[in-house]
Protein backbone atom coordinates (compact mmCIF):
# COMPACT_ATOMS: atom_id res chain seq x y z
CA UNK A 1 0.00 0.00 0.00
CA UNK A 2 1.31 3.44 -0.90
CA UNK A 3 -0.25 6.00 1.47
CA UNK A 4 -4.00 5.48 1.30
CA UNK A 5 -3.87 3.65 -2.04
CA UNK A 6 -4.21 -0.14 -2.04
CA UNK A 7 -2.31 -2.16 -4.64
CA UNK A 8 -4.49 -4.85 -6.23
CA UNK A 9 -3.16 -7.50 -8.60
CA UNK A 10 -4.79 -7.63 -12.04
CA UNK A 11 -5.88 -11.27 -12.32
CA UNK A 12 -8.82 -11.92 -14.63
CA UNK A 13 -10.93 -15.04 -15.02
CA UNK A 14 -10.54 -17.01 -18.23
CA UNK A 15 -14.27 -17.25 -18.94
CA UNK A 16 -15.41 -13.64 -18.49
CA UNK A 17 -12.25 -11.53 -18.49
CA UNK A 18 -13.43 -9.87 -15.28
CA UNK A 19 -11.13 -8.67 -12.49
CA UNK A 20 -11.13 -11.48 -9.90
CA UNK A 21 -12.06 -11.24 -6.24
CA UNK A 22 -9.77 -12.53 -3.50
CA UNK A 23 -11.58 -14.98 -1.23
CA UNK A 24 -9.97 -16.02 2.06
CA UNK A 25 -11.13 -18.98 4.13
CA UNK A 26 -12.45 -17.77 7.49
CA UNK A 27 -14.10 -20.92 8.85
CA UNK A 28 -12.21 -23.54 10.81
CA UNK A 29 -10.67 -26.17 8.54
CA UNK A 30 -7.86 -26.68 6.04
CA UNK A 31 -8.72 -23.55 4.01
CA UNK A 32 -8.75 -21.13 6.97
CA UNK A 33 -6.39 -18.26 6.20
CA UNK A 34 -5.71 -19.45 2.62
CA UNK A 35 -6.57 -17.06 -0.20
CA UNK A 36 -7.78 -17.66 -3.75
CA UNK A 37 -8.50 -15.50 -6.77
CA UNK A 38 -12.07 -16.35 -7.82
CA UNK A 39 -14.32 -15.35 -10.69
CA UNK A 40 -16.70 -12.54 -9.64
CA UNK A 41 -19.55 -14.00 -11.71
CA UNK A 42 -21.52 -16.29 -9.39
CA UNK A 43 -22.99 -18.48 -12.13
CA UNK A 44 -21.88 -19.71 -15.50
CA UNK A 45 -19.30 -22.06 -16.91
CA UNK A 46 -16.19 -20.17 -15.70
CA UNK A 47 -15.72 -21.12 -12.02
CA UNK A 48 -12.14 -19.75 -12.22
CA UNK A 49 -9.99 -19.96 -9.10
CA UNK A 50 -6.27 -19.70 -8.45
CA UNK A 51 -4.55 -20.06 -5.09
CA UNK A 52 -2.54 -17.00 -4.11
CA UNK A 53 0.15 -16.67 -1.46
CA UNK A 54 -0.98 -13.64 0.56
CA UNK A 55 -0.82 -13.04 4.26
CA UNK A 56 -4.20 -12.87 5.93
CA UNK A 57 -5.65 -9.36 6.19
CA UNK A 58 -7.51 -8.07 9.21
CA UNK A 59 -10.53 -5.81 8.79
CA UNK A 60 -9.65 -2.38 10.19
CA UNK A 61 -13.33 -1.77 10.98
CA UNK A 62 -14.09 -4.98 12.95
CA UNK A 63 -10.63 -6.48 13.65
CA UNK A 64 -11.74 -9.76 12.04
CA UNK A 65 -10.21 -11.77 9.20
CA UNK A 66 -11.18 -10.27 5.82
CA UNK A 67 -13.06 -12.88 3.78
CA UNK A 68 -13.59 -11.08 0.46
CA UNK A 69 -11.66 -8.36 -1.37
CA UNK A 70 -12.19 -6.85 -4.79
CA UNK A 71 -11.40 -3.82 -6.89
CA UNK A 72 -13.62 -1.96 -9.31
CA UNK A 73 -12.49 0.41 -12.06
CA UNK A 74 -14.97 3.19 -12.85
CA UNK A 75 -15.52 4.65 -16.32
CA UNK A 76 -13.20 7.54 -15.41
CA UNK A 77 -10.38 5.04 -14.80
CA UNK A 78 -10.32 5.45 -11.02
CA UNK A 79 -10.12 2.19 -9.09
CA UNK A 80 -11.67 1.44 -5.70
CA UNK A 81 -10.72 -1.43 -3.38
CA UNK A 82 -13.55 -3.05 -1.37
CA UNK A 83 -13.20 -5.41 1.60
CA UNK A 84 -15.48 -7.26 3.99
CA UNK A 85 -15.29 -9.58 6.98
CA UNK A 86 -17.85 -11.92 8.49
CA UNK A 87 -18.74 -9.35 11.18
CA UNK A 88 -20.13 -6.78 8.72
CA UNK A 89 -23.76 -7.30 9.71
CA UNK A 90 -26.17 -6.41 6.90
CA UNK A 91 -23.67 -4.18 5.07
CA UNK A 92 -22.30 -5.57 1.80
CA UNK A 93 -18.78 -4.18 2.52
CA UNK A 94 -16.84 -3.11 5.62
CA UNK A 95 -14.99 -0.36 3.81
CA UNK A 96 -13.29 0.97 0.70
CA UNK A 97 -10.03 2.65 -0.29
CA UNK A 98 -8.61 4.10 -3.50
CA UNK A 99 -6.81 1.37 -5.46
CA UNK A 100 -4.07 0.91 -8.01
CA UNK A 101 -4.45 -2.10 -10.32
CA UNK A 102 -1.06 -3.72 -10.94
CA UNK A 103 -0.15 -6.04 -13.82
CA UNK A 104 1.57 -9.30 -12.86
CA UNK A 105 4.91 -7.74 -13.83
CA UNK A 106 4.31 -4.60 -11.77
CA UNK A 107 3.11 -6.71 -8.85
CA UNK A 108 6.20 -8.96 -8.97
CA UNK A 109 8.46 -5.91 -9.02
CA UNK A 110 6.62 -4.08 -6.25
CA UNK A 111 7.68 -6.42 -3.41
CA UNK A 112 4.45 -5.40 -1.69
CA UNK A 113 1.35 -7.16 -0.49
CA UNK A 114 -1.39 -7.15 -3.12
CA UNK A 115 -3.82 -5.69 -0.62
CA UNK A 116 -3.86 -3.41 2.39
N, C-alpha and C positions, 0 to 999 in steps of 0.2 A: 504494500500500500504506500502511496506517495502522498503525504498529507491526508486530505480527506477523500482521495480518489482510490477506489478499489480496483486492482488489476484482476481481470477475468480472462481466462484462457478461451480462445476461439476454437471450440470443438463443435462440429455440426454433425447431426445424424445423417446417415447414408440415405435414408428413405425420403426425408422431407427437406433436408438442407437447412434445418432450423438450428439456432444456437442452443446447445444442450443445457440442461439443468445439472446441478451437482446434488446428488442425493446421498445422505450419510445415514447409516444405520444407527438408530437411537434406542432400539429395544434390546434387551438382554439376548445374547446369542452370538454366533460366530461372525455376524456382520456388524456388530456394534462398533462404532468408531471408524468403519471402513467407508470410503467414498467412491461413488461411481458417477460418470457422466451418463445421463439418460436422455432419451428423446422427450421433448416437451409435449408431444402429441400423445394424448392418453390412449387413443385407439388407432387401429390401422395396422398395416403389415410391417412397419419399421421395427419397433421394439429394440432400438439401438441402446446398448450400454457398453461402457468401457471403464474398467477399474482405474482409479487415479490415486497416486500416492500423495495425499495431502494430510497435514495434521488436522485434527478435529478443531472446529471453530466453536467458540462459546458465544451465545447470543448476548450482546451488550445490554439488551433491554431486560432479559429475564435470567441471565446467568445460567442458561441451560444449553445443552448441545444443540447446535444448529442442524436441522434435518434436511432443509432444502434451500438451495441458493440458485439464483439465476440472474441474467442480465438482459436488458431490453434496450435496443437502439431505436430511438425515435426518428421520425422523418427528417428532423434537422441535424441528425448525425450524433446527437448527444446520447450517451449510454447511462443507464441507471442500473445499479446492483440492488437486488432484493434478497432478503433472508428471512427465514422463519424457524422457530423452534416449536416443540410440542406444547409449550406453555402459553401459546399466543391467544388462547381463548377463541372467540369467534372472528378475530381479525385474520385476513388472508396472509398478511406479512407482519413481521415484528418491526421491520425498519427498512430504510433504503439509504443508499449513498451514491454519489456520482461514480461512474465506472470508466475504465479504459479497457477496451477489448484488445487483447494481445494475440498475435499469430503464434503458432507453435515455436517458430524461430525466435521471436521477441521474448516469449515466455521462457524458453530455455536459456537465453542470454541474460534474463533479468535477475536470476538467482533469488527470486522472491516467491512468497506464497501466492497462489493464484487468487486467493480471496482474503479479505480482511487482514 
